[in-house]
Amino acid sequence: MLSSIEKFTFFIGRAICHQLPERSFQLEGHYLPVCARDSGIYLGIFSSLMFITLLKRYKNITIPNKKNSFFLLILLLPLVVDGFGSYLDVYSTNNFIRVTTGILFGSVLPFFLIPIISNNSSDKKADPIIKNICELFIPLSLAGAFVYLAFHSFVSFAILHLLISFTLLIWISLFFYLLFKRLKNRFFSISLSIASSFMVLSVMSYTHSIIRPLYLQNLL
């Protein structure tokens, strides 16, 4: 059972991540399916999607106002700076910084994508998806709690594996839903979005499995 979960989650994760062991967290003797930075991103996305769902902020909503949007966009910068700095060997970073900047980055994204999917920007009665910037600390705290509980053995690595992979699949599906949401049958449009997401991730995963050995061979 555990082996099957790992195979599936690593297959999904390989589509978008290098999966380098030294840049990934290890729990219970097993590596997570994506690196620390990507783990933070998808835990952040999951936490914000949970916040939006539980508070029913997915209907009749718009993107945050200019002030809140500006603050949210600032939260994207730490990952950008850390990512480029690490890639260009300007400085060395660690997994704690990677997962932290990933959480900040991932937590922001749903607050812009969900209003686009809702498509209520022309509705004068629509409310901003975030009414107060302090609300952002709820998904940030939730994501941080996941990390804390996981590394203190309160959350099994199998659950974390599935959570990250499930969030990745749903997140890509939301982008496909932008293409298919105009279909009359909502169930069909959702199903088609999920199927398209899985197909694209599968192709990317297979492609990555072929290209990566060739890339590593050239480095050697």
C-alpha positions as CSV (number, residue, x, y, z in Angstrom):
1,M,0.0,0.0,0.0
2,L,2.8,2.4,1.0
3,S,4.8,1.5,-2.1
4,S,1.8,2.2,-4.3
5,I,1.2,5.6,-2.8
6,E,4.9,6.5,-3.2
7,K,4.9,5.4,-6.8
8,F,1.8,7.5,-7.6
9,T,2.9,10.6,-5.8
10,F,6.4,10.6,-7.2
11,F,5.0,10.1,-10.7
12,I,2.8,13.1,-10.2
13,G,5.5,15.2,-8.5
14,R,8.1,14.4,-11.2
15,A,6.0,16.4,-13.7
16,I,6.9,19.7,-12.1
17,C,9.9,19.1,-9.8
18,H,13.5,18.0,-10.0
19,Q,13.0,15.8,-6.9
20,L,16.6,16.3,-5.8
21,P,17.0,14.4,-2.4
22,E,19.2,17.2,-0.9
23,R,16.5,19.8,-1.6
24,S,13.6,17.6,-0.3
25,F,12.3,16.8,3.1
26,Q,12.5,13.3,4.5
27,L,9.8,11.9,6.8
28,E,9.8,8.5,8.4
29,G,12.7,7.5,6.1
30,H,10.9,8.6,2.9
31,Y,11.3,11.7,0.8
32,L,8.4,13.8,-0.2
33,P,7.3,13.7,-3.8
34,V,8.5,17.3,-4.5
35,C,11.3,19.5,-3.2
36,A,11.0,21.7,-0.1
37,R,10.1,24.8,-2.1
38,D,7.4,23.0,-4.1
39,S,6.1,21.4,-1.0
40,G,5.6,24.8,0.5
41,I,3.9,26.1,-2.6
42,Y,1.3,23.3,-2.7
43,L,0.7,23.4,1.1
44,G,0.1,27.1,0.7
45,I,-2.3,26.6,-2.2
46,F,-4.1,23.9,-0.3
47,S,-4.5,26.0,2.8
48,S,-5.8,29.0,0.8
49,L,-8.3,26.8,-1.1
50,M,-9.5,25.4,2.2
51,F,-9.9,28.9,3.5
52,I,-11.9,30.0,0.4
53,T,-14.0,26.8,0.5
54,L,-14.9,26.9,4.2
55,L,-15.8,30.6,4.1
56,K,-17.6,30.2,0.8
57,R,-15.5,32.9,-0.9
58,Y,-15.9,31.3,-4.3
59,K,-19.2,32.9,-5.4
60,N,-19.9,36.5,-6.4
61,I,-16.3,37.6,-5.6
62,T,-13.6,39.7,-7.2
63,I,-9.8,39.9,-6.7
64,P,-8.6,41.8,-3.7
65,N,-8.6,45.6,-3.8
66,K,-5.5,47.5,-4.9
67,K,-4.0,47.8,-1.5
68,N,-4.4,44.2,-0.6
69,S,-3.4,43.0,-4.0
70,F,-0.1,45.0,-3.7
71,F,0.6,43.4,-0.3
72,L,-0.2,39.9,-1.7
73,L,2.2,40.5,-4.7
74,I,4.9,41.5,-2.3
75,L,4.6,38.0,-0.7
76,L,5.6,36.5,-4.0
77,L,9.0,38.2,-4.0
78,P,10.8,36.1,-1.3
79,L,10.5,32.9,-3.4
80,V,11.6,34.8,-6.6
81,V,14.6,36.2,-4.9
82,D,15.5,33.0,-3.1
83,G,15.0,30.9,-6.3
84,F,17.1,33.1,-8.5
85,G,19.8,33.6,-5.8
86,S,20.1,29.9,-5.3
87,Y,20.0,29.1,-9.1
88,L,22.7,31.7,-9.8
89,D,24.8,30.5,-6.8
90,V,24.7,34.0,-5.3
91,Y,24.2,32.4,-1.9
92,S,23.3,29.0,-0.4
93,T,19.9,28.4,1.0
94,N,18.3,25.7,3.1
95,N,15.1,23.7,3.1
96,F,13.5,25.7,5.9
97,I,13.9,28.9,3.8
98,R,12.7,27.1,0.7
99,V,9.5,25.8,2.3
100,T,8.8,29.1,4.0
101,T,9.1,31.1,0.8
102,G,7.1,28.4,-1.0
103,I,4.2,28.7,1.5
104,L,4.1,32.5,1.1
105,F,4.1,32.2,-2.7
106,G,1.5,29.4,-2.8
107,S,-0.9,31.0,-0.3
108,V,-1.3,34.0,-2.6
109,L,-2.1,32.3,-5.9
110,P,-5.7,31.1,-5.2
111,F,-6.8,34.7,-4.2
112,F,-6.2,35.7,-7.8
113,L,-7.2,32.6,-9.8
114,I,-10.5,31.8,-8.0
115,P,-12.0,35.3,-8.7
116,I,-11.0,34.8,-12.4
117,I,-12.8,31.5,-12.5
118,S,-15.8,33.1,-10.7
119,N,-15.8,35.8,-13.4
120,N,-17.7,38.4,-11.4
121,S,-15.4,41.3,-12.1
122,S,-18.3,43.2,-13.8
123,D,-20.7,42.6,-10.9
124,K,-20.9,45.7,-8.8
125,K,-22.3,43.7,-5.9
126,A,-19.4,41.3,-5.9
127,D,-17.2,41.3,-2.8
128,P,-13.3,41.1,-2.7
129,I,-12.2,37.5,-2.0
130,I,-10.2,39.0,0.9
131,K,-12.0,41.6,3.0
132,N,-9.1,42.3,5.3
133,I,-5.4,41.4,4.7
134,C,-5.3,39.9,8.2
135,E,-7.4,37.1,6.9
136,L,-4.3,35.9,5.0
137,F,-2.8,34.8,8.2
138,I,-5.4,32.0,8.5
139,P,-4.1,30.0,5.5
140,L,-0.5,30.9,6.3
141,S,-1.0,29.5,9.8
142,L,-2.7,26.4,8.5
143,A,0.2,25.7,6.1
144,G,2.7,26.3,8.9
145,A,0.8,24.0,11.1
146,F,0.9,21.2,8.5
147,V,4.7,21.5,8.3
148,Y,5.1,21.6,12.1
149,L,2.8,18.6,12.7
150,A,4.4,16.6,9.9
151,F,7.9,17.0,11.3
152,H,6.8,16.2,14.8
153,S,5.2,12.9,13.5
154,F,1.6,14.0,14.1
155,V,0.9,13.7,10.3
156,S,2.1,10.5,8.5
157,F,4.2,10.9,5.4
158,A,1.6,9.0,3.4
159,I,-1.0,11.7,4.1
160,L,1.4,14.5,3.3
161,H,2.3,12.7,0.0
162,L,-1.3,12.4,-1.0
163,L,-2.2,15.9,0.1
164,I,0.6,17.5,-2.0
165,S,-0.2,15.4,-5.1
166,F,-3.9,15.9,-4.7
167,T,-3.4,19.7,-4.5
168,L,-1.1,19.7,-7.6
169,L,-3.8,17.8,-9.6
170,I,-6.6,20.1,-8.4
171,W,-4.5,23.2,-9.1
172,I,-3.7,22.3,-12.7
173,S,-7.4,21.2,-13.1
174,L,-8.5,24.7,-12.1
175,F,-6.6,26.2,-15.0
176,F,-8.2,23.7,-17.4
177,Y,-11.6,24.6,-15.9
178,L,-11.1,28.1,-17.3
179,L,-11.2,26.6,-20.8
180,F,-14.1,24.2,-20.1
181,K,-16.3,26.1,-17.7
182,R,-18.5,27.4,-20.6
183,L,-19.8,23.9,-21.3
184,K,-23.4,23.5,-20.4
185,N,-22.9,20.4,-18.3
186,R,-20.9,21.4,-15.2
187,F,-20.1,17.9,-14.2
188,F,-18.7,17.2,-17.6
189,S,-16.6,20.3,-17.6
190,I,-15.1,19.5,-14.2
191,S,-14.5,15.9,-15.2
192,L,-12.8,17.0,-18.4
193,S,-10.7,19.5,-16.5
194,I,-9.4,16.8,-14.1
195,A,-8.8,14.3,-16.9
196,S,-6.9,16.9,-18.9
197,S,-4.8,17.8,-15.8
198,F,-3.9,14.2,-15.2
199,M,-3.0,13.6,-18.9
200,V,-0.8,16.7,-19.0
201,L,1.0,15.8,-15.8
202,S,1.5,12.3,-17.0
203,V,3.1,13.5,-20.3
204,M,5.3,15.9,-18.4
205,S,6.3,13.2,-15.9
206,Y,7.3,10.7,-18.7
207,T,9.1,13.5,-20.5
208,H,11.0,14.5,-17.4
209,S,12.0,10.8,-16.8
210,I,13.6,10.7,-20.2
211,I,15.3,14.1,-20.2
212,R,16.7,14.1,-16.7
213,P,19.1,11.1,-17.2
214,L,20.4,12.7,-20.4
215,Y,20.9,16.0,-18.6
216,L,22.8,14.3,-15.7
217,Q,24.9,12.3,-18.1
218,N,26.0,15.5,-19.9
219,L,26.9,17.1,-16.6
220,L,29.2,14.1,-15.9
